[in-house]
Amino acid sequence: MARFRVVDPHGEIVATKNFDNAEAAHAWFTASIHSSELGWRMEVDDDGQWAFFDDTEGFTALASRPPASPVSHGGRKASG
């Protein structure tokens, strides 16, 4: 079970709640927003660190990200 919290545009924590899945947490977040003001966010407790919750690629905490792929710098490998 993961712990989520709603943060208002001014950085104040509005509510905190545990959920078994991200879909239920997102529905709770949507119902918890008290105005149409931009800047509301949902955060998830990721092993003691609060991290932004992102609906495009999942949690944005470093521990929740897949390993980064090697970066290509346009160089060529030497043959032979």
Secondary structure as a PSIPRED ss2 file (coil, helix, strand):
# PSIPRED VFORMAT (PSIPRED V4.0)

   1 M C   1.000  0.000  0.000
   2 A E   0.000  0.000  1.000
   3 R E   0.000  0.000  1.000
   4 F E   0.000  0.000  1.000
   5 R E   0.000  0.000  1.000
   6 V E   0.000  0.000  1.000
   7 V E   0.000  0.000  1.000
   8 D C   1.000  0.000  0.000
   9 P C   1.000  0.000  0.000
  10 H C   1.000  0.000  0.000
  11 G C   1.000  0.000  0.000
  12 E C   1.000  0.000  0.000
  13 I E   0.000  0.000  1.000
  14 V E   0.000  0.000  1.000
  15 A E   0.000  0.000  1.000
  16 T E   0.000  0.000  1.000
  17 K E   0.000  0.000  1.000
  18 N E   0.000  0.000  1.000
  19 F E   0.000  0.000  1.000
  20 D C   1.000  0.000  0.000
  21 N C   1.000  0.000  0.000
  22 A H   0.000  1.000  0.000
  23 E H   0.000  1.000  0.000
  24 A H   0.000  1.000  0.000
  25 A H   0.000  1.000  0.000
  26 H H   0.000  1.000  0.000
  27 A H   0.000  1.000  0.000
  28 W H   0.000  1.000  0.000
  29 F H   0.000  1.000  0.000
  30 T H   0.000  1.000  0.000
  31 A H   0.000  1.000  0.000
  32 S H   0.000  1.000  0.000
  33 I C   1.000  0.000  0.000
  34 H C   1.000  0.000  0.000
  35 S C   1.000  0.000  0.000
  36 S C   1.000  0.000  0.000
  37 E C   1.000  0.000  0.000
  38 L C   1.000  0.000  0.000
  39 G C   1.000  0.000  0.000
  40 W C   1.000  0.000  0.000
  41 R E   0.000  0.000  1.000
  42 M E   0.000  0.000  1.000
  43 E E   0.000  0.000  1.000
  44 V E   0.000  0.000  1.000
  45 D E   0.000  0.000  1.000
  46 D E   0.000  0.000  1.000
  47 D C   1.000  0.000  0.000
  48 G C   1.000  0.000  0.000
  49 Q E   0.000  0.000  1.000
  50 W E   0.000  0.000  1.000
  51 A E   0.000  0.000  1.000
  52 F E   0.000  0.000  1.000
  53 F E   0.000  0.000  1.000
  54 D E   0.000  0.000  1.000
  55 D C   1.000  0.000  0.000
  56 T C   1.000  0.000  0.000
  57 E C   1.000  0.000  0.000
  58 G E   0.000  0.000  1.000
  59 F E   0.000  0.000  1.000
  60 T C   1.000  0.000  0.000
  61 A C   1.000  0.000  0.000
  62 L H   0.000  1.000  0.000
  63 A H   0.000  1.000  0.000
  64 S H   0.000  1.000  0.000
  65 R C   1.000  0.000  0.000
  66 P C   1.000  0.000  0.000
  67 P C   1.000  0.000  0.000
  68 A C   1.000  0.000  0.000
  69 S C   1.000  0.000  0.000
  70 P C   1.000  0.000  0.000
  71 V C   1.000  0.000  0.000
  72 S C   1.000  0.000  0.000
  73 H C   1.000  0.000  0.000
  74 G C   1.000  0.000  0.000
  75 G C   1.000  0.000  0.000
  76 R C   1.000  0.000  0.000
  77 K C   1.000  0.000  0.000
  78 A C   1.000  0.000  0.000
  79 S C   1.000  0.000  0.000
  80 G C   1.000  0.000  0.000
